């Protein structure tokens, strides 16, 4: 599965899902020798034909929080675990392979292609067997309802990302009963990311249904799995095969998601409560690599860790203060602290759109992102924050320069270490930082998503299309932050992103995204840290699953070897 509609967000060191990778461990739990990061198509999923798998069994995961919103196109539906679940139970029109190449999913599409370029027209032929769980066939009306909800023309629909849908001028029935015809008012290169996953028209066609109808549950499904039970007391969500599924029968009897604090996942795996766990942190790796019947699987996911600065409130509304923070934080020091015992070579990340192992990557970091505490002090002086002496917060107009670093109570030691390092670095230039721990179930919904923080760190993941990052960097509209939670943007960035999304010349698009990235660094939108390596401990015998890198996971093909 993949998050194609919008970029998913995850806690900075939380669990992750999606030709074998190399495992350099000696099996004694010692830190392995350093390796280069995987190639862009790095993947380790224990590939097997479905005929090798037995029928039955369960696959169990840990997730960060209880899911409160299953409409992933709504502002509160952006948490990564919610998107994992919903894309397993709704029509997934396109899939990506290990290299990130996009292919139509034949379970839902007979064909999908651009049939005209002036204007741009895309025509789909839906699989006539594809039906919603309420018995209705998938149709062009589902596409039309999703377009109307997400094109930005009615702000009552709390849409997290209107890009792409804004460029559509008309959605109508195409050729035959199962045809869909989409006409664009201006070219849109990443048209395949739209309507993926697809939602049923009669359950999203009003603002009330769109905004609140998918709260706490998935109303209708349309895939190989459906939601069997929601158990809020046990904090578990269980998927089961849908007997109405028209494709190949899944091998698993169930997929179970259970809320577990990130710090407890290793213990849960060792106790055989879950079947995969991140093996990234040294303290976890050393225990998991010795666990019986365990594979360490590695891949190259689009996965970046960063620090977001909230320019929408308080002292950080001043770009000079944001620049001071950029200069005061030693990114190399933060990265080194995190990676000192890792088996991967961890390179600094100097681009918001492309990973270091990805075509298009270049270093766009600005002069303000060079570690220079003295410059930070001068910038704070210029912003009117007066030095009160070593160890004391600066003041302006009788107020102290204090900021909150908001942290999930379910965070691992690594996330806490990062927060404390940032606290020390900013304290050294006169910025007092308080670490504010909040309940894990509230972290995204009540704090990150609403811009209720000064400093926060999380991950953007699975940006197979660069246009998926548009809501992260475009300027908010009123109370709708999209995914620009720190409210830092500019008309110039908006224009570059719009232009990049509208060009079908790949080289030109790469150029425009890098131009936008230069401006994003200059504005102090966020502080990029590193591409997070994908290192997962997975039960031996589990096939077609593990470290999927840029590729998707098809749960109908996941199972246990005979």
N, C-alpha and C positions, 0 to 999 in steps of 0.2 A: 504494500500500500504506500501511497505517497500523498503529501498534501499539495494538491495542484491548484486549489482555488485561492489560497493565500498562504503566506509563510507561517509556519507553525512556530510557537515559542515554547521553551522548556526551561525548567530551573537550570542554573548554570552547571551543575554537576549531577543532574538527575538521570534516571534510566533512559535508555534509547531502544527503539525497535528497528528493522529493514535490511575452478582453478584455485584452491585453498590459499589463504594467506600464510605467511611464515610465523611460526611460534619459536622464538629463540630461547625460551626458558629451558633450563636444565631439569626442570621438574622438582627442584629442591626448594622452591619458593624464594630464591634469591632474585634480586633485581636483574633482569636480563640485559644483555648488551644492547646498545643503541642501534636502532634501525632507521633507515630513511622512511619518511611517511609513505603510505601506499600510493600507487598511481591513481589517476582520476577514476579508473575503472576497477580499482581494488575492491574485491568482494570475497567473502568466505561464508558460504551458506550450505555446504555439504550437499551438493547437487545430486539428485537421484531421480530416475523416472518414477512416476506415480505407482507403477507396478511393483516397485520394491517396498512400498509402504503397506503396513497392516491397517486394517479398518478398525477405528476406535482410538480411544485414548484422549487425554486432555492436554492442553498447552496453557500454562499459567504464568501470568506476568504481574509485576508490581507496577503501580501507577502512582503519580505524585499526589493526586487529590481526587475527591469525589467530583464527578462530572455534573455540572449544573446546567449546561447549555449544549444541546446537540445540534443546533444550527450553527455550523462552523462559519457561515457567512455573516453572522450577527456579531456585534461588537464583543459580547462575552463568550463567544465560542472559539476563541483563538488558541486555547491551551492545547499543547501537542497531543496529550493522551486522548482528549475528546476527538481530535481529528483522526487519530489512529482507529478509534472505535467506529466512528461514523463512516469512514471510507471502507471499512470492512463489511458494512451492512447496506450501503447505498450503491447505485450504479456508478462504477469506476470506468469512465469511457475510454481513458487512455492510460497506458502503462509505460514506464521507462525501464530500459535495460541497464546493465552495469555501467555503460558509458554515458548514460543519461539521455540516450536516443528515445524518442517517443513513438509508440505504436498504438494503433487502435485496438481496443479490447473486443475480440469477436463475440464474447458473450452478450455484448450490448450493441455493437456497431457492425453492420455489414460493410460499411464504407464511410469515410469522412474525408472530404477533399475541397480544395479551393477550386471553384468552377469559373470564377471571373475575377479579374484584378482591378477593373475600373467600371463600377465600384467593386470592392472586394466582396465576393459572395462565397459562403461555405455551405455545402450541402451534405447532410448526414442521411444515411439509410439505417434506421434502427433495426436491430434483430427482432423479427416479428414475434419471437417467443418471449421476449423480455417483458416482464410484468411486475407491478408493485405488489406488495403483500396483501393489499386490499382487492386484488384481482384485476385492477385496471391496467391496460397496456401502457408502456412508456409511449409518449407522443410529443408532437411539436408543441402542444399546449404547456407541457412541463418546462420546455425551454423558454417559452414566452413569459410564463409567470416568473421564472428565475431572473430573466432579463429585466422585467419591470421592477422587481424588488431590488435589483442591484445596480441599476443604471444611474442612480442619483437624482432622478427627476422628482421623486417623492421622498422628502427627508424624513417622513414618518417611519419609513423602513430604516432601521438602525443597521445599515450595511457597513461592514468593516472595510470593504474594498470595492470601489466602483470602476476601477480601471479595466479597460477592455470592454466591459458592458456599456460604458458611456459612448464607445465608438460604434455601437450597433444602432442602426436606424430602423430595422424591421426584422421581426421573427414571424415566420408564417409556415404553413404546411408546404412541404416540398413535393417531390414526385411520389405519388401513391400514398396509401394510408400510413405508411411508416417513414415518410420522408420529412425532413426538417430543412428549411432554407433560412439562412442567416445573412442579412445584408448589412454591410458596414458603411458608415458615413465617411470614414477615413480608414486607411489600412491599419491592420493590427497583426503584428508578426506572430505573437504567441496565442493565436486563437484556440489552440488545443487545450490550453489551461482553463478555458471558460467552461461552465456547465459540468465541471468534474470535481467532486461528485455532483450528480443531478438529484434535485429534490422534487417531490411530487407537487404538481400545481395546486391542488385543492387544499394543501396544508401550508402554503406559504404565500397565498395570493392576496392577503390583507396584512397591513402592518401588525395587527394584533396577533395573527397566526405566525407571522415571520419572527416577531420579536419575542413572543412569550410561548408560542405553541410547542416549541421543542425544549422547553425548560424541564430538566430532570429526566427526560425520556425521548427516545426516537419514536415518533408517532407511526411511521410507515417505513418499511424497509424494501429492498429490492436487489438482493444479491445472494451469494451462496450461504451466508450466515444471517441470522436475525438475532435480536436480543431475546434471550430466554427469560432471564430474571434480573431485577435490580434489587439488591439487598443493602439498603442504606445502613442497617444495623451492623452487618458484617463487613460493610464497605466493599462489596463485590458486585461486579457486573459480569454476567455470563452470556456468551454468545453460543448459539447452537445451530446446526445445519437447518436450513429452511427446506422443508419437504417439497415446497413448490418450485424449488430451483430447477431451471431448465438446462443448466450446464452439467459438467462432470461432477459427480457426487463428492463432497469433501471427505477426507479420510478421518479427520478429527471428530470426536463426539462433542467437544466443547472447547471454547477459548475463554479463560477466566482472567479477569482483571481485578486486582485487589489493591486498595490504597495501602501503601507502605512508605514510611519515611525513607528518604534516600539512604540515610545512614544505616538503615536496618536491612537493606536488600541483600547484602552479602550473607548475613546470618540467616535470612529467610531462604536463600538458595542452598546453603549448607544444610539446613534443616529439611530440605526437599519440599518446601512450601511453594516455590516458584521454579521455573525451568530455565530462566536466563537472568543474568545480572551483569551490570557493568563491571569490568575488570580493569578499569582505567587507573584508579588511584592505587599507589603502591601498597597501602595497607590492605586493600581488597585483593589486588592481584596476587600477593604473596599467599593469601589463604585460598583463593579460588583455583590457582594453578595446581594446587596439591589435592583438590577435591576429587574423589573417585568418579569415574565415568563422566568426565568433563572435558570439553574442547574449549580452547581459547580461540575465538574467531575474530578476525580483523578486517576492517574495510575502510574506505575513504568516503565518508559521508560529507555532504555540504553541511557544515556544522561549525558555527562560530560563537565564541564566547566574547562578550564585550561588557562595557560599563555604560549605562545610559545616564545622561545628565538631564535633569528636568529644567528646561528653559522656560517653563510655563508659570513658574512661581518663585517667590523668594529671591535670594541673592543670585541664583543661577539664571535669572532673566537677563542679567548683564553678560554679554558675550565675553567681556574682559575677564570676568570671574571664571567663566567656563574655560577660557584659554589658560588662566592661571592653574586650574586643576589639571588640564592636559599636561602642562609643563611640570607640575609637581609630582605626578604619578610616574614612577619608573616602570614602564611596561615590561622591559626586559627582566626587571627584578621580580615582578609578579609572575611572569611566565616561568622564570627559573625556579621559583619557589614551588610552583605547581609541578614542574616536569623533572625535578632533580632525580627521581627514581623511576621515571617512565622508561618503557622499552622503545618508545617512539622518539625520533628527533622532532622537537617542537619548534617550528619556525614562527617568528612574529608575523602577525597578520596586519597588513598595511593597505587593505582594500575592503570596502563594505559589500561589494557585489560579487567578487570572484575569490575563490580559494587559491592558495599558493600552487596547488597541483592542477589548476584549471586554466584552460585557454582563456586569454583576456586579462589575466592577472598582471598588475603592475603596482608598484609602490606609489601611493598617492598621499601618504601622510604629510602633514604640513609642518612648518617650522615650529608650531606650537606643540607638536607631539614628540618633540625631542626632550628628553629628561633634562630639566634645567631649573632647579629650585630657586636660584637667584633671579632668574627671569620671572618665575611665578610670583616672587615677592614684589618685584617691580610692577608687575601687572596689577597686583592687589593694591599697591600704593596708588597707582594711576586710577584705579576704580574707586578710591576714596576710603579704603579699609585700612585703618591706621594700626601699625605694629605696636603691640602692648608688651613686647618682651618675650623671651624664650618661654615656651610652654603655655603661653596665654593666647586665647583667641583674639583676633583683630576686632576692632570696633569701628562703627560708622553711625553717626547720629545717636550715640548712646546705646546702640544694639550690637551684640556680639555676632561674629561671623560663625554661625553654627549650622550644620547640615545633618540630616538623617541618612543613614545607609540602611535601606530596608532589606531584610533578610528573612527567608522562610524558616520557620522553626524546624522544618524537616530537612534542612540542608546538611550536607556532609561536612566533615572537618575541612575539606579543601575550600569550600565556599566561605566558611567562617574564617579560615586563614587569610583568604583574599580580602575579605572585609576588614580584618584587623590590619593588614598591610597598608591598605588604602587609608585607613584611619591614622596610622602612624605617619605616612608620607604627607598627608594634608595637614596634620597637626604640626609638622616641622615648618610649615610656611604660615601658620597662624589661622588655619581653618579647623575648627573643632567639629569632629564627626562623631555622632552617636549611633551605635549599631542598634537598630530597632527590629527585634524579632517579632514576626507576626505568624498566626496559625497557618499551616501549610494549605489548608482548604480555602483560605482567604487571600493568599499571596497574590495570585493573578487577578481574581475577580474584583477584590476590594482595594487593591493597592496598585499593581502594575498597570492593569487595563484602564484604570481611571486617572492615572497620573498622580496618584496620591503618594508621592515619594520625592526625595531630593536626588538621591543616588540609588541605583539598583543595578544588579547584574543578572542577566539571563542569556539564553541562547536563541538565535534564529537558526532554523534548520530546514534542510531539504528544499532549497531554492533552486530547483532544477531549471526554472525559467527566471531570468532576471526581473521580469515584470512582476513577479510575486513579491518583490521587495518594494514596489511602488508605495503601498500603504505605510511602510516603515519610515519613509522619508518625505512624503508629500505634506504640505501644510494642512493642519487640522481645519475643519469647517465647523465653527461654533463649538458645541460640546462633543462633536464626533472627532475623536483623536485618530481614527483609523487604527494604525498600529504605531503611529508616531507618538509614543507615550510621553516623551519629553517635550513635545510641542516645539521642536526646533526645525525650522524649514525656511524656505524663501521662494519667491516667484521664479527666480532663476533655476533653482533645482527642479521645481514643478515643471517648468518648460522643457528642460533637458530630458526629464523622465518621460514626458508626454511624447517628445520627438523620438526618443529611443524606442519607445513601444510601437511607434507608428512606422518605423522603417523596416523594410524587408531585406535590407542589405546587412548581413550579419556583421561584417567588419565595421560598417558605419555605426551600428548599434553598440558594439563594444567600445568604440571611440566615445560615443555620447555617454554611456554609463560611466566611463572613467572620468569624463569631464564633470559629470554630476558628483562623482565621488570626491574630486578635488574640493568642490564647494562644501560638501558635507563635512569633510575634515576641518575646513576653515571655520565653519560655524560652531564647532565644538558640539556636534550632535551627540556623539558617543565615542568612547575610547575602545578601539579594537584591541583584543589581546592575542588570541590564537585560534587556529583551527583545531577543534577538539578531535583527537583520535578516536576511532571506533574500535574498541576492544571489549568483547563480550564473552562472558563465560556461558556456555550453552551445554545442555545435557547431550552426551554422546548418543547417537541413534536418532536424534532429531534431524530430519532432512528438509532441505529447501528453505532453511531459515538460519538466521544468525546475524552476521555483519553484512548488510546488503549494499552498503555504499550508496551510489546514486540510483540503484535499482529499486524496484518495488517488490513487495512480498505478496504472493498470491496464496491466501490461506486455504484455498481449495486444494492446493498442491503440497501443503505443509503436513507432515505427519511423522510417525515413528517407524523406523525400519523394522521389517519382519525379523 
